Amino acid sequence: MQTCQTATFPFEIVSLDIGEVSCGDKKLLILVTVDHFSNCFEVNILNSQATHNLVECTKQIFSRFGIPRKAITDSAKQFVSVEWQTFMKKYGIAHSTSAPYHHAANGKAESAIKIAKNIIKKALHDGKDYWLAILEWRNTPQADGYSPAQKVMGRNIRGLWPVPLDQLKVQGVDSTKISDQIEMKKIKSKFYHDRKSQPLPALVRGQDVYVQLRPEATHQWTRGRVAEVLSDRDYSIEVNGSNYRRNRVHIREGTGTELPEREAEDTDDRYLSFEDPLAVTSTPNTNQSVKAEPLAESRSTSRSSCTNQTSRGAYSASTSETTQADDRPQRQVRRPLKFKDFVLD
């Protein structure tokens, strides 16, 4: 696992992402900008996903908190457009984008989007003002003892909840302590993540590989060639004359031969399909059809015997047949005592 650079002051590094909040018949399109140092996030309601709307909202945020050194986004068309790149260059911001279909590379923004959605959904469901809910979240202390508002402004911001007057006054915040705690948290996360994973070997230009073109839709692997090494984790893969940017987790080294049909569809054991033992009833094979008949009879016998408790022997026989045809455990069903004086069909 590779971690991002640790921020040393508020709004040095920010992540941005677009999300949609749905609550009943009401939908909101939001832009979330989260600070890596304080975890404080800003929410902007968008009328559309046009790039100029994102640029204007981001300019307002930077005018309040300052221009960051680095901005991290995904590879959405708004964030790779010429207008956005011009805006980043004009403000002197180093812009970094994640590979398509690899949301973990922009995990900070994804986490902030999740928190913002939950706050807004709950407020809309209860008929409350979600801006007040976001305000109180910013005043809530985190694991390091400081609230996001304290890390950014040096004090809590006044809301409807009563707070001591001292917390509303500007106080010193130990930036070094916060940065060290952020670094320790990253080291701890990396330690537990790496226990179940191993580093993938680097690829070189011109190397034959297999790549997942649409990881979210299908697990099919397509043969290609490394066209360019974009970073230590992102590569540009050439497939049938077109280049695709993908993360290393969606690329596998080529073997020089075609993948088998099953492996080409999916080489991950988590997605291997196993034949259902009960599906033999629908196959046209004669031998399998003969095996399916006792299974159907045993099930019908089992159901009829369960409704009649007096014939325990018949129930045992049907259970034996069911066990032979289907080795899954069967539960004995007994009629409730409250129905003992009734005749049930």
N, C-alpha and C positions, 0 to 999 in steps of 0.2 A: 504494500500500500504506500502511495506517495502522498505526502501532505503538502498543503499550500504554505506559502511564506507566512510567518507570524507577524501580525500588525503590532506596531509599537505606540501608536497614538490613534485617536478617533478619526475615522473616515480616511485612513491611509489606504486601505484596501476595501473595496465594496463589490458586492455581487448583485446582479439584477436579473429579474425574470418576470414573465407575464403569466397571469393565472386568471381563472374564471370562477366566481363564487355563485353557486345556485342555491336558492332557498325558496321552495315553492315555485311560484311563477315569476319570481324576481331574480334577475341575473346581473352580476356586476363584473366588469372587466377591470382588473387591477394590475398595476405595475408596482412591484415590491423591490425596494433598494435596501440592502442590509449591510451594516458595518461589521467588519470582521473583528474589530477590537472590542466593541461594546455589545454586540448582538442586537443593537437597536435597529429597527427597520422603519422605513417610511413607506406609506401606502398612497398611491395616486389612483383615482378613479379615471379610467380612460373611456372616451367616447368611441374610439376605434383603435385598431392596432397599427395605424399609419405611423411611419417612422418619425415624421415631424412632431406628432403628439408625444412620443417617447422622449424626443430630444428636448422639447419645451419643459416637460415634467422633470427631467433629470437636471436641467439647468437651474430650476427653482431649488432643488435639493442642494445642489453644489453651492448656490449662493448663500444658503443658510449655514451649512456645515463645512464648507471649504471643498476645494478640488482634490480628489484622491489621486494617489500616485498610480494605482492600478484598478482596473474595472474588469470583472469576470462575468461573462454571459454564456449562454448556449449559442448554438449556430442557427438560431431562427433568422428568417430573411431580414427582419428589421435590424438585427445586430450585425449583419454582414453587408448591409447596404452601403452605398457610397456616401449617402448623407450622414449615416452614423459614424463611419470611419473618418469623415471630414471633421465631425464634431469632436471626436476623440483626439484627433491630431491637433485641432485648434486649441483645445484646453490642456494639451500636454499630458494626456493620460495614456498609459500603457494598457492596451486592450487585449484581453486573452479570451478565446472562445474554446468551448469544449467540443469534442467530436460528436457528430449526430448519433442519436440512440444511446448515448452514454451519459445519463443524467447525474451519475455520482460525481462526475468531474465538476459539476456546478452544485454540489450538495448543500452549500451554505444558503444559496438562494432557494433551493427546493425546500429546505427546512423552514425558512422564513415564510415561504408561501403557505406551507401547511399550517403554521401557527396563525397567520393572518386569516386564512380561510375559516379555521375553527372559531376564532373570535367573532368574525363578522357573521357567520352562520348562526351562532348561538344568540347574538344580539338581535338579529333579524327575526329569529324564531320567537324570541320573548318580547318583540316589539320595543327594544331598547335602542339607544344611540350607540352605534358601534365605534364611533370616534372616542367616546368616553371610555369604552372598554379597552381600546388600544392605549389610551392615556394611562389607565391604571396598570396595564401590563408593563408599560415602560417604567413605572414606579416600583415594580415588584423586585425585591432583591434576588440575585441569582446565587449560584454556589460560592462565588468569591466574596459574597457579602455586600456587593454593590448592585444597584439597580442599573438598567441600561441608561436611564436618564442621568444618573450620577456619573457614569463613565464618560458621557458625551459632554454634559454641561457643568459637571462638578456639583450638582445639587439635584434634588427631586423637583418635579414640576407640580404645581398646585392643581389638585383635582377636587372632586366632590367629597372624597374620603378625608377625614381629619388626619393631619400629620403634624408632628412636632415642628415648631417654627424653625428650629435649628437645621432641620433637613431641607428647608427651602432656601437656606443661605448657602452661598458658594463655599465649598470646602475642598481641601486638597484631596486628590486621588492618587494613590501610588501606582503610576503607570507601569513601573518595572514589575511590581507584584502581579498585576493583571496579565502582563505579557508572559511572565514565567508560568502562571497557572494555565494560560492558553496552550503554551508549549508542552507542559506536562500532560494536559488532556489529550493532545495530539499523539504524544509518545505512548500513552496508555492505550488509545484506540488502535494505533498501529501495531502494538504488541499483540493484542488479542486478535486483530485481523490477520496478522502474518502467521499465527499459529496454525491456521487452517488453509494457508495459501503458500505459494512459492513464486519467486520472480520469474517472469517470462523472458526467454532469450530475445535479444534485440534482433531486428531484421535489417537487411542491407538493401540498397537500391538494386533492382533487377532480380531479386529473389522471387522464386515461385511460391505462391501462398494460396490458401483458401480463405475466403472472406464471406461474412454474412452481410448481404446488401440491405436486408430489412429485418433486423433482429427481433423487432416487436411483433412482426406479422408472421414470420416463418423462420424455421431453424435450418433452412437449406444453406449449404455451403457451396460457393461458386469459385471456380478457379480463376486466379488473377496473378498479377505481378506487381511488386512494389515499385511505384513510379517515383516517389519522393519520400524522404524521411522528414516529417514535419517537426517532430519532437521525440523525446524518449518514449512516448506512449501513443502518439498519433502518427498515422501513416496515410499517404495518398496511394490508393490501390487502383491500378488500371485493369478494367474488365471490359472486353469487347470494344476497345477504343474510347471508353469513358473513364474518368477518374472519380473515385469515391474516397472521401475522408472517413476513416474509421479508427476507433481506439484499438489498442493491442488486444483487448479481451475478445474482440470480434474478428480476430485474424489468427489463422493457424499456419504453421510452416508447411510448405508443399513437400511431397514425397517423391516427385518426379513421375508419378503414375496417377491415374484417375482414382478418386475415392470410390469405394464400393457404393452401391445404390443406397443401402441403409445408412452408411456413414455420411454420404453426401447430403442426405435429408437431415440427419441429426446425429452428431457424434457425442452428444451429452447424455449420460446415463439417466439423467433426471427426466428426459423426454422420450425415452424408448417406450414403445407401445407393446404391451403384452396381450396375447390372445385371451379373451374372456372365456373361462371354461363353460359358461352357460350359452355362449354364442353358437355352439355346434348345432343347435336346433334350426338355425337359419341357413346352414351350409347345404349345398346340394349333394355332398358326398353321401353315398349309401351307407357306408359303415358308421359314419358319425350320426346319421339319422336313426339307425337302429339303437345306438347308445343313448339317444335322447329320449326314446319312448319310455323306458323304465323311470327316468327322471320325472317326466310329466305325470306318470301314473302314481309314483311315490308321493309327489306333492299333493295330488288330488286326494289320495288315500290319507295322507297326513292331515289335511284340512278337515276331511269328513270325520276322521277318528277323534280329532281334538274336540269336536262338538258333542261327542258322545263319550262320557267318562266311564260308562259301564263296561265298555269293551276295551279293557286295558291291553288285552293280548293283541288285538288288531292294531292298536296304537304302537305297541312295541315292534310289531312286524313292519309297519310302515316306516317307523323310524330307522329300522335296520336297512330297509331298501334305500331310504334317502341317504343314509350314511355311505352306502356303497356307491351310489351314483354321484353324490355331492359330499365331499369330505368336510364341508363346513359344519360347525356345530349347530344343532337344532335345539331350540328352547321348547320345553313342554308347556303347553297352554292349558290352564285349568279354568273351568267355569267358576265365576264368583259365587260364594255361598248365598248371596242375596237373591239369586235366580233359581234356587233349588226347588221352590214350589211352583215354578213356571215351566211351561213347555215351549221351548225355543226351537224354531226350525233352522 
